[in-house]
Amino acid sequence: MQSLFIDSRKTKRYIFTAILIVILLLTIILNLLTGADGLNIQDAYEFFKRKSNLDIIIYQIRLPRVMAAILAGALLGLSGAIMQGSLKNPLASPFTLGISQAAAFGASFAIIVLQVYSDESTINSSLGVGLCAFLASIVCMIIILMLGKISSLSPSSMILAGVGLGSLFHALTMFLQYFADDLEVSATLFWTFGELGKANWESIYIMTAVFIPIYIYFLLSHWKMDALSFGDDSAQSRGVEVDKFRFISLLLSSLLSAIAVSFLGIIGFVGLVAPHIVRMLLGSSHLSVLSLSTLLGSILLLLADFVSKIIMPPIILPIGILTSFMGVPIFIYLLLKKGK
């Protein structure tokens, strides 16, 4: 009977994965054929018939944007799944824990105080911003962990501590902007909004290099997340070094969100929404949650990007605005459900 249940769960996961892959491909095509003027059917026809110069627009402008959406969605989805599993709280995410805001402060500090863009090398500038964003996010996470350990905070209280720290780092970012010149303010405003338009192949390569090894590591360690969900004592009895694994998990999840934020700005709620949807459909097995939250995160960002281009053409709205509109109702729903 148990083997039948396991086979049924695997079949359900395979079907859901296939559906997500199909949706992902459709959203990729939609975004490749959508620009500032919205979805143009005639342009799509000409592209597939190879009767125009759309190849340059698609491969040099739209494709990097699509790849950035796929990778950033995967980074944030995986980061949220790891945080929720480590803290055993479905409200945990890079945005609600203040990690995104801390990373944005680190990026702003690199631009305004350290003047990283005075370096002629674009690669060094991007790495400098990413490094500062990562360090700031780690500081935020360490503060949360220290508060939790010293004051014996409950998981829900740790989320509230993260919200408070997020407000603090946002205020520090505005403080830096107040004393910056117009060029620096416009540069840091990019991180605050969350925008896919400035994605380039360098940032895509770096995000890919960060994502793949961390994704593989957690797929191989999914059983540890499952063990944690039954409590620290139960996990320890199954051979999990709880404190060490939780620290590594939060460290790597902070890196995932920091890299996404450092290149694309604050993109909220994807890390919260994607893992929760997977749990609602497939249950709490972390093999499903970790693997499919990445796919779902990519789809959510691609859909948000598509809507941002068709809602007010020729204006393309920053994607961070769309994800916040999408995520806030689900966040409120989670709070109400947890309260009950």
Secondary structure, DSSP 8 states (H G I E B T S, - for coil): -HHHHHHHHHHHHHHHHHHHHHHHHHHHHHHHTEETTEE-HHHHHHHHTT-SSHHHHIIIIIHHHHHHHHHHHHHHHHHHHHHHHHHT-TT--TTTTTHHHHHHHHHHHHHHTS-GGGSS-HHHHHHHHHHHHHHHHHHHHHHHHHHHHHHT--HHHHHHHHHHHHHHHHHHHHHHHHTS-HHHHHHHHHHHH--STT--HHHHHHHHHHHHHHHHHHHHTHHHHHHHTT-HHHHHHTT--HHHHHHHHHHHHHHHHHHHHHHH----SHHHHHHHHHHHHH-S-HHHHHHHHHHHHHHHHHHHHHHHHHSBTTB---HHHHHHHHHHHHHHHHHHHHH-
